[in-house]
Amino acid sequence: MFSGGIADKLGNRYEAKWLVRQLLDVIGGKSSALTFEGIDPSFRGFEFSLVHDGITEWHQTKISSPNGNWTLAALKREGVLEAFKHRFSSTNDDLCVFVSQHPARDIADLVGKAEIAKDESEFVKSLGKGASANFDELKLSWGIDDKTAFSWLNRCHFRVESQRSIESTIDTYCDFYFDNKLQTGFEILQEFLIQRINREITTESARADIQKEGKLKLKDYALDTTLAQRLHAETSAYLDTYIPFGAGRETLIRPEAKQLADRIADPNGPPVILLTGVAGAGKSGVIRELIAKLSSAATTHLAFRVDHYLDCKSPQAFGKAITGREESPVATLRGVSLGHKSVLIVDQVDAISEISGRNGAIKQAVLKIVDDVRNFGNVVIVISCRTFDLENDDRLKALKDTHGVEHIDVQLLDWENSVKPLLLSKSVAVAQFSPNQIELVRLPLNLALFFETYDPSAPTFSSRNELFRLLLEKKRKALGTDRTISWDVLEPLSRLAEWMSERQRLDAPDTVLSSFGGALNVLPSEGLLVRSRGNVNFFHESFFDYVYALTFAGRNISLEALLLQTEQHLFRRTQVRQILENLRQVDNARYLRELRSVVGNPKIRYHIQVAAAQWLGSLMDPTPEERDIVLLVDTKTGPIPALVRFAFFVSPGWFDRLQADGWVPKQLLGANTERADTVLWWLSNIASERPVEIAGLLDKWWGDDPERAKRLLNWFGFVKRQKPDDTLVDLCARVTRSNSPGMFEGRGQNNRELLLHTWAGENPHGAEKVLKAYFEAWFDAHPGLHPFERDEFRDLDAHSLGELAKKAPEVFIDGTIEVFMRSVDSIVLKNSNGTNDYSFMMRYASGHHFGADAFLSMFRDALGKLALGSPDKAREALKRIDPDKHEVCAHIWLETIAVNANALKDLFVELLHCRHVFDAGWNGADWKSFASAARAALPHLQADGIAKFDNLIAGHKPELDFASKLLQRIKADGEEEPWRTRSGATHYLNRSGHELWCILDSIGDEALSPLTRETLAQLRRKFRTDKLPEPDHLEAHWVQSPIKRDKAARMTDEHWLSAIHKYDNDDHRRRGRTFVEGGARQLAGELQHQAKEQPKRFSAFLEQIPPGLMTPT
C-alpha cells in the first residue's frame, strides 16, 4: 500500500478493525507473522500480509461497494484484480484475500466452482452461460489461459464480514488475551500496529513488545492453578441452590440429559443449545444429570443461575461475580480447557426475559456471552429457560431460529412407562386418578409434591396449588411440635415473598428472616427454602408465587391498588394468576371483585389483563359470574375480542358453560360470519373433548344447508382428533355424502385433501365410514366415471390413503373395497361396450406407482398385511372380490395368497378355475403372480389340490395357442407385416413352453410333483440359455437441481448466494441419458430441501444477505 496509507488507516475504521482482528490471531499463535503497510512493491494493492500455516496471505479490504456487489468491473476499477495478478504471477503459493461487507458475487462464484472441480477441464465444463462469460472477462483482465486462471482462482478468497461481527470477535479475544482492557484494547493494538509499519510482527515479537510496553497485560491461565477448582466450586454452589427433590426420593432418568450430552460430545454439534420446558417440567433435574455426565467425562464446565446475578450488566461483570476474574466466563473456560471442548450452563434465563420486565442490559450481557461462544469455538453454551418466556421474548425467539442453535424441549413424564410404575411401586392406587390428576403428576415438580404430601386418607388434589397447600399443612404440623419455634410456617415465608416481590428478585439476603429465630435452619431442612452463600430462595419459583398469593389474601389491599402501586411490570403476571387462583378457592366474593377490577380495566396494562384471561381459560368449571365478567369486554357486534378468546376458547369446561347458556349456538347462527368462523375454529380444537355435544350442535347448525356443508367440510379438515369420536365420524360421513358445491372442483377446494388427511391418514378411527362416504359422493358427482381413470386419483389423495393403508390396513380395505369393485364393474361395462378402459391393466412390481396403479399398490399391500395378521378377515375381503370379473381381481387374490398361503391355500385351489390366473401378474411378467402364489401354496396342498394344479399346467400352452390362431388368420386373410406373418407364427412355435418354463422354474423343484418336475427338466434343456424375465420396473425421474444434493449439503452461505445469482433463469438446463438438469426452479427446490434439513440455519440465511444482493429482476 502506498500514498495515503497510514492516514487512511487511522480514519478507516473497517480496514483497521480487520487488521487488528488478524493481529490478535498472531498474538494467539494462530498465525505466525504479520507485516503492515510494507513499502516493498509486493505490497502494491494490499494493506498487509499474514503468514498462516506457512503460507503468505495478502489482504485487501473495502468496507462496501456503492452498488452492494463487487462486480468484476468494480474490482478491476479499484485495482484489486491487478494486485491479485501481480502476486499470483510472482509466487506459486501465496494467497490473496479480499474482505468487504458486500459480496463479490461473480468472482466468488468462480472461486467456489474451482474449489470443487478436480481440474480446469471439469471446472470449465461446470460453468453455465453467465459464469462462462465472467470467466472469459476475468481471463481477459489477467491475460492468462484456462489452466492458469483455474490455478489462480484456487488461491483467491473473497470474504463477506460485517463490521459488527469483526468488532464482536475483537472484544472476545481481547477479553481472552488481556487483563482488564476490553474497552481500550482495539485502540492500543491499532497504535501498536502504526508504530510498526513496514516491520514484520511475529507471535514472539508481538508478545514480547506488548509485555515490554505494559499497556496491555497478557493473561497466563496456567499461572492460576486454582481456577479449575473455582469452576468446580461455582458449579457445586449452583447445584446447592436446588433441592434434589426427586420423586418419591427417587431420581428419574430423563432422556433429555442424554440428548444434551450427546450433542455436546458430537464434534459437529451446535455451539448453542436452548433447553426449555414448562414450569416444573424438571429442567433443573436435567441439568443436574448433565453435570454428572460432564464430570464423568472430565469435561470442563461451569453452571450458574442468571437470577442470582441480576446486577451484572456485561460478560466481564458475570465473570468477576462468579469466578473472581473480570473476563467473560467463556474466556475462562477456554483458558482452562486447553483446547478441549468445555461447557457453560446458564440457567434461569427466564428471569431476564421480556416477561420478567427486568432491565434489558442483563439480557444483552447474556447474549454477548453467546457471541463469545460463537467467536471462540470449542465452547458449548446451554441456555435454560421456560418455554413461555422463549416464545414471548423476541430476542430469545430470534436466537432459537439462528444457525448453529439447537432446541431441546423437556417433555412431560411418560405416564405409562415412568409415572405409573413409580406410583405402583409406592403402593399408590393409580386406578383412582382422574385424567386431570394424571396430567398434573406428569410434571416432575407436581409428582415430587404428591409423594411429599401423599396420605391415602387425605382428600384428593386437583391442582398444584392444592399440593402446595397440603405441603404447608404437613410442614405446619411437623413444626408445631417444636416448642422452640414461636412463628407459624407461613410468617417467614410471607416476609420473604413480599421482600422479593417488591424488588423483583428471586432470592434475598439471609437477614430478611433474621427476626424469625431458627427459620434459616428449619425451613431449608424442611425443603421449603434453599440457602446459598448468604442468600435464601424458595425451592421453586412457583412456590414463591403461591406464597405471595396467600400473603396478598391476608392483606387489606385490592388487586387493582397493588398493581397501580408500580409500573405493572411483567413480573406481576404470575403473581396475578396465583392471587386469583387462591382467592377463588378461599374467598369467592372477593375473588369476583378482584377479577372484575382487572379484566377490562383501562388502568390495568394489557399484558396483565391477558394473564388474567389466560388463567380463566384454564378453568374446568367456570361459573356464570366469571362468564359475565369476561363478556363485559365483548363488543357483541364486531370480531370476538382477544381477551374473550383467551378466556373462552381453551378448556372444554368453558364449552360446557357457554353451550348451556346458549352463547355458542347464538354465535354460530348470528349474522356475523367472522364471529361464527372464530367459534368454529375453537370447536375444532376441543372436538375430541366433547365429540357428542359438538356433533349435535353442528348437526343442528348445518340443517342440510349446502353452503354450511361446505364450511363444515373445511372444519372437518382441521379438527383435532385424539379420542374415539363416533358421533363426529357419523356427522362427517353425512356431510361428505351431501356433496356440497365444488367439493371435487380441482385441488384445494373445501380442503378436500385435509379432510382425507385428518379422517383417513392421521387418525384411523372411523376412517372407513368417511372413506365410503367420500367415494359415494365422488360417484354421485361423476356419473359414468370411476375415480381411477385418467388422473382422477390425485397425488394428495394417494398420500392420505397411503398413510391409512400403512397404519390400519383393515380400516383401509373396509373403506375402499366397495369403490374398488364399483370401479371394476365400470371398467368391465365400458370394455363390453367397446370403449377400452385400461385402468388397473398397467401393474408395476416395483418403482413408482401412479394413478390406478398407485391405489392398487396400497390395496394390495394392505390386504397382504391383513393376510398376515388376520387371515380370516383377509379371506372375507377376498370373497367380496370376484376373481373372474377382471384380471386385476385375480391379481389381488394371487398376491394375497402368496403372502400367507398356509392359511389361504383353499382359495388357491378355488382360483385354479379362474380364466385370468395366467394373465393377472405384472407388466413384463403376466404369469408372475400365479407362480408366486403356487410356490407358496403347493407345499400345503393335499393330493387333490396338487392334481388340479398339474392338470391346469399340463393344458397351459399359450405359445401354441397363439401360433395356431395366427396361422388361421393368415389362412383366411393372408399375411400382413409386421405382425401377421408366417415367420411370426414360426417364432411362437419355436418358443412353445417358454411361459410354462417361467412359471415352473419360478416355483422351483421342491414344490412340484414328479410329473411337473419332469416337465420342468425338459423345458430347462430347451431354454438353457434363457434367463427368467423380471417384471417391469417403473422409474420416474424428476428434473434435477443444477447442483447435486451431496454438494448442496456442503455448500456455505456464500456458495448459496453465488448459486442463486447464477441460476436466476433456465438458461442453464442440461439433458442427459438418465437425467434432466434444471435451472432456477429446481435450485429453489433443492434449497427448500436443505432448509427442511437445517431450518434454523436457513431461516437466518435471509438476514445474512447483504444490502443490494436481492435486487429486482
Rosetta blueprint (number, residue, H / E / L):
1 M L
2 F L
3 S L
4 G L
5 G H
6 I H
7 A H
8 D H
9 K H
10 L H
11 G H
12 N L
13 R H
14 Y H
15 E H
16 A H
17 K H
18 W H
19 L H
20 V H
21 R H
22 Q H
23 L H
24 L H
25 D H
26 V H
27 I H
28 G L
29 G L
30 K L
31 S L
32 S L
33 A E
34 L E
35 T E
36 F E
37 E L
38 G L
39 I L
40 D L
41 P H
42 S H
43 F H
44 R L
45 G L
46 F L
47 E L
48 F E
49 S E
50 L E
51 V E
52 H E
53 D L
54 G L
55 I E
56 T E
57 E E
58 W E
59 H E
60 Q E
61 T E
62 K E
63 I L
64 S L
65 S L
66 P L
67 N L
68 G L
69 N L
70 W L
71 T L
72 L H
73 A H
74 A H
75 L H
76 K H
77 R H
78 E L
79 G L
80 V H
81 L H
82 E H
83 A H
84 F H
85 K H
86 H H
87 R H
88 F H
89 S H
90 S H
91 T L
92 N L
93 D L
94 D L
95 L E
96 C E
97 V E
98 F E
99 V E
100 S E
101 Q L
102 H L
103 P L
104 A L
105 R H
106 D H
107 I H
108 A H
109 D H
110 L H
111 V H
112 G H
113 K H
114 A H
115 E H
116 I H
117 A L
118 K L
119 D L
120 E H
121 S H
122 E H
123 F H
124 V H
125 K H
126 S H
127 L L
128 G L
129 K H
130 G H
131 A H
132 S H
133 A H
134 N H
135 F H
136 D H
137 E H
138 L H
139 K H
140 L H
141 S H
142 W H
143 G L
144 I L
145 D L
146 D H
147 K H
148 T H
149 A H
150 F H
151 S H
152 W H
153 L H
154 N L
155 R L
156 C E
157 H E
158 F E
159 R E
160 V E
161 E L
162 S L
163 Q H
164 R H
165 S H
166 I H
167 E H
168 S H
169 T H
170 I H
171 D H
172 T H
173 Y H
174 C H
175 D H
176 F H
177 Y H
178 F E
179 D L
180 N L
181 K L
182 L L
183 Q L
184 T L
185 G H
186 F H
187 E H
188 I H
189 L H
190 Q H
191 E H
192 F H
193 L H
194 I H
195 Q L
196 R L
197 I L
198 N L
199 R L
200 E E
201 I E
202 T E
203 T H
204 E H
205 S H
206 A H
207 R H
208 A H
209 D H
210 I H
211 Q H
212 K H
213 E H
214 G L
215 K L
216 L L
217 K L
218 L E
219 K L
220 D L
221 Y H
222 A H
223 L H
224 D L
225 T L
226 T L
227 L H
228 A H
229 Q H
230 R H
231 L H
232 H H
233 A H
234 E H
235 T H
236 S H
237 A H
238 Y H
239 L H
240 D H
241 T L
242 Y L
243 I L
244 P L
245 F L
246 G L
247 A E
248 G L
249 R L
250 E E
251 T L
252 L L
253 I L
254 R L
255 P H
256 E H
257 A H
258 K H
259 Q H
260 L H
261 A H
262 D H
263 R H
264 I H
265 A H
266 D L
267 P L
268 N L
269 G L
270 P L
271 P L
272 V E
273 I E
274 L E
275 L E
276 T E
277 G E
278 V L
279 A L
280 G L
281 A L
282 G L
283 K H
284 S H
285 G H
286 V H
287 I H
288 R H
289 E H
290 L H
291 I H
292 A H
293 K H
294 L H
295 S H
296 S H
297 A L
298 A L
299 T L
300 T L
301 H E
302 L E
303 A E
304 F E
305 R E
306 V H
307 D H
308 H H
309 Y L
310 L L
311 D L
312 C L
313 K L
314 S L
315 P H
316 Q H
317 A H
318 F H
319 G H
320 K H
321 A H
322 I H
323 T H
324 G L
325 R L
326 E L
327 E L
328 S L
329 P H
330 V H
331 A H
332 T H
333 L H
334 R H
335 G H
336 V H
337 S H
338 L L
339 G L
340 H L
341 K L
342 S E
343 V E
344 L E
345 I E
346 V E
347 D E
348 Q L
349 V H
350 D H
351 A H
352 I H
353 S L
354 E H
355 I H
356 S H
357 G L
358 R L
359 N L
360 G H
361 A H
362 I H
363 K H
364 Q H
365 A H
366 V H
367 L H
368 K H
369 I H
370 V H
371 D H
372 D H
373 V H
374 R H
375 N H
376 F H
377 G L
378 N L
379 V E
380 V E
381 I E
382 V E
383 I E
384 S E
385 C E
386 R E
387 T H
388 F H
389 D H
390 L H
391 E H
392 N L
393 D L
394 D H
395 R H
396 L H
397 K H
398 A H
399 L H
400 K H
401 D L
402 T L
403 H L
404 G L
405 V E
406 E E
407 H E
408 I E
409 D E
410 V L
411 Q L
412 L L
413 L L
414 D L
415 W H
416 E H
417 N H
418 S H
419 V H
420 K H
421 P H
422 L H
423 L H
424 L H
425 S H
426 K L
427 S L
428 V L
429 A L
430 V H
431 A H
432 Q H
433 F L
434 S L
435 P H
436 N H
437 Q H
438 I H
439 E H
440 L H
441 V H
442 R L
443 L L
444 P H
445 L H
446 N H
447 L H
448 A H
449 L H
450 F H
451 F H
452 E H
453 T H
454 Y L
455 D L
456 P L
457 S L
458 A L
459 P L
460 T L
461 F L
462 S L
463 S L
464 R H
465 N H
466 E H
467 L H
468 F H
469 R H
470 L H
471 L H
472 L H
473 E H
474 K H
475 K H
476 R H
477 K H
478 A H
479 L H
480 G H
481 T L
482 D L
483 R L
484 T L
485 I L
486 S L
487 W L
488 D L
489 V L
490 L H
491 E H
492 P H
493 L H
494 S H
495 R H
496 L H
497 A H
498 E H
499 W H
500 M H
501 S H
502 E H
503 R H
504 Q L
505 R L
506 L L
507 D L
508 A E
509 P E
510 D H
511 T H
512 V H
513 L H
514 S L
515 S L
516 F L
517 G L
518 G L
519 A H
520 L H
521 N H
522 V H
523 L H
524 P H
525 S H
526 E L
527 G L
528 L L
529 L E
530 V E
531 R E
532 S E
533 R L
534 G L
535 N E
536 V E
537 N E
538 F E
539 F L
540 H L
541 E H
542 S H
543 F H
544 F H
545 D H
546 Y H
547 V H
548 Y H
549 A H
550 L H
551 T H
552 F H
553 A H
554 G L
555 R L
556 N L
557 I L
558 S L
559 L H
560 E H
561 A H
562 L H
563 L H
564 L H
565 Q L
566 T L
567 E L
568 Q L
569 H L
570 L L
571 F L
572 R H
573 R H
574 T H
575 Q H
576 V H
577 R H
578 Q H
579 I H
580 L H
581 E H
582 N H
583 L H
584 R H
585 Q H
586 V H
587 D L
588 N H
589 A H
590 R H
591 Y H
592 L H
593 R H
594 E H
595 L H
596 R H
597 S H
598 V H
599 V L
600 G L
601 N L
602 P L
603 K L
604 I L
605 R L
606 Y H
607 H H
608 I H
609 Q H
610 V H
611 A H
612 A H
613 A H
614 Q H
615 W H
616 L H
617 G H
618 S L
619 L L
620 M L
621 D L
622 P L
623 T L
624 P H
625 E H
626 E H
627 R H
628 D H
629 I H
630 V H
631 L H
632 L L
633 V L
634 D L
635 T L
636 K L
637 T L
638 G L
639 P L
640 I L
641 P L
642 A H
643 L H
644 V H
645 R H
646 F H
647 A H
648 F H
649 F L
650 V L
651 S L
652 P H
653 G H
654 W H
655 F H
656 D H
657 R H
658 L H
659 Q H
660 A H
661 D L
662 G L
663 W H
664 V H
665 P H
666 K H
667 Q H
668 L H
669 L H
670 G L
671 A L
672 N L
673 T H
674 E H
675 R H
676 A H
677 D H
678 T H
679 V H
680 L H
681 W H
682 W H
683 L H
684 S H
685 N H
686 I H
687 A L
688 S L
689 E L
690 R L
691 P H
692 V H
693 E H
694 I H
695 A H
696 G H
697 L H
698 L H
699 D H
700 K H
701 W H
702 W H
703 G L
704 D L
705 D L
706 P H
707 E H
708 R H
709 A H
710 K H
711 R H
712 L H
713 L H
714 N H
715 W H
716 F H
717 G H
718 F H
719 V L
720 K L
721 R L
722 Q L
723 K L
724 P L
725 D L
726 D H
727 T H
728 L H
729 V H
730 D H
731 L H
732 C H
733 A H
734 R H
735 V H
736 T H
737 R H
738 S L
739 N L
740 S L
741 P L
742 G L
743 M L
744 F L
745 E L
746 G L
747 R L
748 G L
749 Q H
750 N H
751 N H
752 R H
753 E H
754 L H
755 L H
756 L H
757 H H
758 T H
759 W H
760 A H
761 G H
762 E H
763 N L
764 P L
765 H L
766 G L
767 A H
768 E H
769 K H
770 V H
771 L H
772 K H
773 A H
774 Y H
775 F H
776 E H
777 A H
778 W H
779 F H
780 D H
781 A H
782 H L
783 P L
784 G L
785 L L
786 H L
787 P L
788 F L
789 E L
790 R L
791 D L
792 E L
793 F L
794 R L
795 D H
796 L H
797 D H
798 A H
799 H H
800 S H
801 L H
802 G H
803 E H
804 L H
805 A H
806 K H
807 K H
808 A L
809 P H
810 E H
811 V H
812 F H
813 I H
814 D H
815 G H
816 T H
817 I H
818 E H
819 V H
820 F H
821 M H
822 R H
823 S H
824 V H
825 D H
826 S H
827 I H
828 V H
829 L H
830 K H
831 N H
832 S H
833 N L
834 G L
835 T L
836 N L
837 D L
838 Y L
839 S L
840 F L
841 M L
842 M L
843 R L
844 Y L
845 A L
846 S E
847 G E
848 H L
849 H L
850 F L
851 G H
852 A H
853 D H
854 A H
855 F H
856 L H
857 S H
858 M H
859 F H
860 R H
861 D H
862 A H
863 L H
864 G H
865 K H
866 L H
867 A H
868 L H
869 G H
870 S L
871 P H
872 D H
873 K H
874 A H
875 R H
876 E H
877 A H
878 L H
879 K H
880 R L
881 I L
882 D L
883 P L
884 D L
885 K L
886 H L
887 E H
888 V H
889 C H
890 A H
891 H H
892 I H
893 W H
894 L H
895 E H
896 T H
897 I H
898 A H
899 V H
900 N L
901 A H
902 N H
903 A H
904 L H
905 K H
906 D H
907 L H
908 F H
909 V H
910 E H
911 L H
912 L L
913 H L
914 C L
915 R L
916 H L
917 V H
918 F H
919 D H
920 A L
921 G L
922 W E
923 N L
924 G L
925 A E
926 D L
927 W L
928 K H
929 S H
930 F H
931 A H
932 S H
933 A H
934 A H
935 R H
936 A H
937 A H
938 L H
939 P H
940 H H
941 L L
942 Q L
943 A H
944 D H
945 G H
946 I H
947 A H
948 K H
949 F H
950 D H
951 N H
952 L H
953 I H
954 A H
955 G L
956 H L
957 K L
958 P H
959 E H
960 L H
961 D H
962 F H
963 A H
964 S H
965 K H
966 L H
967 L H
968 Q H
969 R H
970 I H
971 K H
972 A H
973 D H
974 G L
975 E L
976 E E
977 E L
978 P L
979 W L
980 R E
981 T L
982 R H
983 S H
984 G H
985 A H
986 T H
987 H H
988 Y H
989 L H
990 N H
991 R L
992 S L
993 G L
994 H H
995 E H
996 L H
997 W H
998 C H
999 I H
1000 L H
1001 D H
1002 S H
1003 I H
1004 G L
1005 D H
1006 E H
1007 A H
1008 L L
1009 S L
1010 P H
1011 L H
1012 T H
1013 R H
1014 E H
1015 T H
1016 L H
1017 A H
1018 Q H
1019 L H
1020 R H
1021 R H
1022 K H
1023 F L
1024 R L
1025 T L
1026 D L
1027 K L
1028 L L
1029 P L
1030 E L
1031 P L
1032 D L
1033 H E
1034 L E
1035 E L
1036 A L
1037 H L
1038 W L
1039 V L
1040 Q E
1041 S L
1042 P L
1043 I L
1044 K L
1045 R H
1046 D H
1047 K H
1048 A H
1049 A L
1050 R L
1051 M L
1052 T L
1053 D H
1054 E H
1055 H H
1056 W H
1057 L H
1058 S H
1059 A H
1060 I H
1061 H H
1062 K H
1063 Y L
1064 D L
1065 N L
1066 D L
1067 D L
1068 H L
1069 R L
1070 R E
1071 R E
1072 G L
1073 R L
1074 T L
1075 F L
1076 V E
1077 E E
1078 G L
1079 G L
1080 A H
1081 R H
1082 Q H
1083 L H
1084 A H
1085 G H
1086 E H
1087 L H
1088 Q H
1089 H H
1090 Q H
1091 A H
1092 K H
1093 E H
1094 Q L
1095 P H
1096 K H
1097 R H
1098 F H
1099 S H
1100 A H
1101 F H
1102 L H
1103 E H
1104 Q H
1105 I L
1106 P L
1107 P L
1108 G L
1109 L L
1110 M L
1111 T L
1112 P L
1113 T L
